[in-house]
Amino acid sequence: MPKPLIIGVDIRDLQIAQTGTKTYLEELCKEFKKLGNNEQRFHFIDSNIPVYTGKNKLLTLLEHLRYQLWKQLILPLKALFKGCDIIFCTDNVVPLIHLGYKTIPVFHDAFFFENPEHYGKLWLWLYKLTAVPAAQRSAFVITPSEYAKKQINYFTHIANEKLIVIHEGPKELGNSESSDINPLNEFSLLKGSYILHVGTMFKRKNIPALIRAFGKIKNIGYPDLKLVFAGSTSPANVESDHAEISLAIEKNNLQKDVIFTGYLPDKVLAQLYNNALMYVFPSLNEGFGIPILEAFQHDLPVLIANTTSLPEVGGDAALQFDPFDVDDVFVKIKTVLDNPELRESMIIKGRERLKQFSWEKAALELVNVFHKAV
């Protein structure tokens, strides 16, 4: 019997990852555990030392150095001792050195290159010094969309034949009925009377434009309609659009109609999806866009920006708008608000579109890439 392929999966990132990158690693690990057999075996490799996530600048600097030590020395040695044929890392960075194994990183997007002003100079310098050369040495590099592949190829010059597109899936949020918290009661919401957006308040998410379009909606009626944002609203991050968001709410007098829930557990978030009227995704730049699939999963009409990877994910099941044109966002939202038949048609198309995406499918495609690499 031939020796099984030994795959080392770097799971250190689970200690610090947030939003989509955390979902990506968590969901794949669940699927990989089902796929261990005589053909391939998985080792989930983690650091024995907790990752520092505080705000002390010196300790943060030391954590950057520890991260490099992990990637370039500790992870390679652990993989060597476990006899790994592949090291798979979902946080962009794989080891530069190869100790009998091939490396395969995931590049979720090209944000580091497109918006370097949103990142620390030290982090960017280390990224370009280690992550890009290591990816160029890797057998393959995984990307979540054709758009991300194009951008990564442009900025890193990694050959197109080494860039493999593997679509993501929706996160399983669990049974909403088992939650002790009812977000409708918590935030004074009525079923089917709010527009939902899930995600962080980063500048690229284009939240102020959605708020302005919602302001236009409220100016012509819809007294019970609310706009709900579920996700982190911390103003501390350099990527945060907190100031512009606050200004848009104030200028449009929407203090009572725009609701920020902050972080919510998955089961509570599932309730928000289940009871929303529609989902709107106005982002200017996405490597993929998992919330589109989550909205399809919860039978919501989905409206998306016609930019970057979003049309690739939403397909003809999502209604598209120009995210730079507030009037267009307004018109498309109003169209869906006023047309129950259109909403039902979009829900049906969303169910069909969702069949093309799953974490099981992604894991199987990755396993094929792992075998091809060796």
Secondary structure, DSSP 8 states (H G I E B T S, - for coil): ----EEEEEE-GGGGT--HHHHHHHHHHHHHHHHH-SSSEEEEEE--SS----S--HHHHHHHHHHHHHIIIIIHHHHHHHTT-SEEEESSS---SS-SS-EEEEB----HHHH-GGGS-HHHHHHIIIIIHHHHHHSS-EEESSHHHHHHHHHHH---GGGEEE----------GGG-S--HHHHTT--TT-EEEEES--BGGG-HHHHHHHHHHHHHTS-TT-EEEEEB---S-STTB-HHHHHHHHHHTT-TTTEEEEES--HHHHHHHHHH-SEEEE--S--S--HHHHHHHHTT--EEEESSTTHHHHHGGGSEEE-TT-HHHHHHHHHHHHT-HHHHHHHHHHHHHHHTT--HHHHHHHHHHHHHHH-
